[in-house]
Amino acid sequence: MRVPLFLRDHQVAFQTLIHAPAYSAQRRAKYLGIPGRQVGKCVLLACPAGFVVAVLPAICRVDLTVVGRTLGEPVRLASAEEIAVFFRDCQWGALTPFGRLYGLSTIMDESVDPDGTIVFPAQRHFLAVRLSCRDFERLEQPRRLRFAWPVPERAAVPPCL
């Protein structure tokens, strides 16, 4: 698989994590028993100039308006079919934060702790890698921007009387 080989080739320390199939970053965090802020959500965005990989904490959502102002309007989420065109060696709907491996640039939200570790999907819905954020940034050289906002927690529903 491309991501673990890439990390080994660059002599980056990482840990491979196997978990139940997770189709969202929040679910991955739950299955691994780690906080969502330590799990990277990877999103492919379609921009006028092409595509870009956005990396943000699992507990956040991309603000497309903010990204649009920075990268050029309009910006939208890529379709599953568009993801599959770039990430051919990944399971359907899965992608990695290493856009440069696929000829894409990467942006990373400022809220990701540069001194912490981060868990990313590794081309499969049941596989993740944990590495230091500093190593990720050294290899990928993402552009740091403020474009993610926490997803509001669901309000508690009062019991029926």
C-alpha positions in Angstrom: 0.0 0.0 0.0 1.2 3.4 -0.9 1.0 5.4 2.4 2.9 2.9 4.6 5.6 2.5 1.9 5.8 6.3 1.5 6.3 6.7 5.3 8.9 3.9 5.5 10.8 5.3 2.5 11.0 8.7 4.3 12.0 7.0 7.6 9.0 8.3 9.5 7.9 6.6 12.6 4.3 5.5 12.4 1.9 3.0 13.9 -0.6 1.0 11.8 -4.0 0.7 13.4 -6.6 -1.8 12.3 -10.2 -1.2 13.3 -13.8 -2.1 12.4 -14.7 -0.5 9.0 -15.3 3.2 9.5 -16.9 5.4 6.8 -16.4 8.6 8.7 -13.5 10.1 10.8 -15.8 10.4 13.8 -16.6 6.7 13.6 -12.9 5.9 13.2 -12.2 7.9 16.4 -14.9 6.0 18.2 -13.7 2.6 17.1 -10.1 3.5 18.1 -11.2 5.0 21.4 -9.4 8.3 20.8 -10.6 11.9 20.8 -12.0 13.1 17.5 -9.6 16.1 17.6 -6.7 13.6 17.2 -8.2 12.0 14.1 -7.7 13.6 10.7 -10.7 13.9 8.4 -9.6 14.0 4.7 -11.9 15.8 2.2 -11.4 16.3 -1.5 -12.5 19.8 -2.6 -13.2 20.9 -6.2 -11.9 24.4 -6.9 -11.8 26.4 -10.1 -8.1 25.7 -10.4 -8.4 22.0 -9.7 -8.7 19.7 -6.7 -7.2 20.1 -3.2 -7.1 17.7 -0.2 -8.3 19.3 3.0 -7.3 17.9 6.4 -9.1 18.9 9.5 -10.0 17.3 12.9 -12.8 14.7 12.8 -14.9 16.9 15.1 -15.0 19.7 12.5 -16.7 20.5 9.3 -15.2 22.4 6.3 -16.5 25.9 5.8 -16.7 26.0 2.0 -17.3 29.7 2.0 -14.1 30.4 3.9 -12.1 28.0 1.6 -13.7 29.7 -1.4 -12.6 33.1 -0.3 -9.0 31.9 0.1 -8.6 29.6 -2.9 -11.1 31.1 -5.4 -14.9 30.8 -5.7 -16.7 28.5 -6.0 -15.5 25.5 -3.9 -17.5 22.4 -3.4 -17.1 18.9 -2.0 -15.9 16.5 -4.7 -18.2 13.6 -5.7 -17.4 10.0 -4.9 -16.7 9.5 -8.6 -14.2 12.4 -8.6 -12.5 10.9 -5.5 -12.2 7.6 -7.3 -10.4 9.2 -10.2 -7.5 10.5 -8.1 -7.4 7.8 -5.4 -7.5 4.7 -7.5 -5.6 2.6 -5.1 -8.0 3.4 -2.2 -11.3 1.7 -1.3 -14.3 3.5 -2.8 -14.9 6.7 -0.9 -11.6 6.5 1.0 -8.7 8.9 0.6 -5.5 9.9 2.4 -4.1 13.2 3.6 -1.1 12.8 1.3 -2.3 14.7 -1.7 1.2 15.0 -3.1 1.2 11.3 -3.7 -1.7 11.8 -6.1 -0.5 15.1 -7.7 -2.7 17.3 -5.5 -1.9 20.1 -3.0 -3.1 19.9 0.6 -4.5 22.4 3.0 -4.6 21.8 6.8 -6.8 23.5 9.3 -4.9 25.7 11.9 -6.7 23.9 14.7 -4.7 20.7 14.2 -2.1 20.5 17.0 1.3 20.7 15.4 3.0 19.2 18.5 0.6 16.3 18.8 0.0 13.0 17.0 -2.7 12.5 14.4 -4.5 9.4 13.0 -5.3 9.3 9.3 -7.1 6.8 7.1 -4.7 4.7 5.2 -6.5 3.9 1.9 -8.9 1.4 3.5 -11.9 1.9 5.7 -10.5 -0.5 8.3 -6.9 0.8 8.4 -5.3 4.0 9.8 -1.9 5.3 10.6 -0.8 7.3 13.6 2.2 9.7 13.3 3.4 13.0 14.6 1.8 16.0 13.0 5.3 17.5 12.6 6.3 14.5 10.4 3.1 14.8 8.4 3.8 18.5 7.8 7.4 17.9 6.9 6.5 15.4 4.3 3.3 16.9 2.9 4.0 20.6 3.4 0.3 21.5 3.6 -0.8 25.1 3.6 -2.2 26.0 7.0 -5.5 27.9 6.9 -8.5 28.5 9.2 -11.4 26.8 7.4 -12.9 24.3 9.8 -15.6 24.7 12.5 -16.6 22.3 15.2 -19.8 20.3 14.4 -22.4 21.2 17.0 -23.3 18.4 19.3 -26.8 17.1 19.0 -29.1 18.7 21.4 -30.5 16.3 24.0 -34.0 15.3 23.2 -36.3 15.5 26.2 -38.2 12.3 26.9 -41.9 12.2 25.9 -44.3 12.8 28.7 
